Amino acid sequence: MSAELNDISEAAYGYPRHQEIFIQTGFVFYEKPIYDIVKRAFDIVFSLTAIIILFPFLILIAAAIMIDDFGNPIFIQKRVGKNRKEFWMLKFRSMYKNAENLRMELQHLNEADGPLFKIKEDPRITRVGRFIRRTSLDELPQLFNVLHGSMSIIGPRPFVTHEQEKMNEYQYQRLLVKPGLSCIWQISGRNDVSFNDLIELDLEYIQKRNMFLDIELIFKTIITVVLSKGAY
């Protein structure tokens, strides 16, 4: 069975098996140590360069957030990363300071399927927050997560701990790789993609991942952000 799976993977994806993790669902994960080293080097150079270039712009966004709703412009939230390891993810704060306390009151307005929570016209979002969410500028502080090593430029988006805990073992397989700023589902409609399709797109990326695909996704992400596709 293992040899057959290896033959199929080489024919379909063009890479040999390094280490195979076969889960009863049929999903096969391949370790790629050389790719991981190259990707980490790319992440460091890309994130550090972006932080240096964008730093004055980051200060302006932080100032705008504080003027709109005074308080810490950075929102820090626990997310689940590679191999189920939790980490603190950074974002520009796009909601009012008491937003998390209001979540239960707004649960009946949830428009997302699965364990996720999304409201298209979320009343907790500030004026500046609506703009930076639509343009994905709220995600820029995650460049520091990438530089730190808890995230990558490209990889499955990390979910909040209580959302991830509601998923089954098949869905948990998206945690076999480091989470990222963007992935296939971000360029496929973002919030317009169903939860089940989101999972399948993440697993597709994990099986096909390589540096050429990562660079392609970076360029497509930029186009998606400029066009504000599926963002709210």
Stockholm file with secondary structure:
# STOCKHOLM 1.0

chainA/1-232         MSAELNDISEAAYGYPRHQEIFIQTGFVFYEKPIYDIVKRAFDIVFSLTAIIILFPFLILIAAAIMIDDFGNPIFIQKRVGKNRKEFWMLKFRSMYKNAENLRMELQHLNEADGPLFKIKEDPRITRVGRFIRRTSLDELPQLFNVLHGSMSIIGPRPFVTHEQEKMNEYQYQRLLVKPGLSCIWQISGRNDVSFNDLIELDLEYIQKRNMFLDIELIFKTIITVVLSKGAY
#=GR chainA/1-232 SS CHHHHHHHHHHHHSCCCSSEEECTTSCEEECCHHHHHHHHHHHHHHHHHHHHHHHHHHHHHHHHHHHHSCSCSEEEEEEECGGGCEEEEEEECCBCTTGGGGTGGGGGGCCCCTTCCCCTTCTTBCHHHHHHHHTTGGGTTHHHHHHHTSCEEESCCCCBHHHHTTSCHHHHGGGGSCCEEECGGGGTTGGGSCHHHHHHHHHHHHHHCCHHHHHHHHHHHHHHHHHTTTCC
#=GC SS_cons         CHHHHHHHHHHHHSCCCSSEEECTTSCEEECCHHHHHHHHHHHHHHHHHHHHHHHHHHHHHHHHHHHHSCSCSEEEEEEECGGGCEEEEEEECCBCTTGGGGTGGGGGGCCCCTTCCCCTTCTTBCHHHHHHHHTTGGGTTHHHHHHHTSCEEESCCCCBHHHHTTSCHHHHGGGGSCCEEECGGGGTTGGGSCHHHHHHHHHHHHHHCCHHHHHHHHHHHHHHHHHTTTCC
//
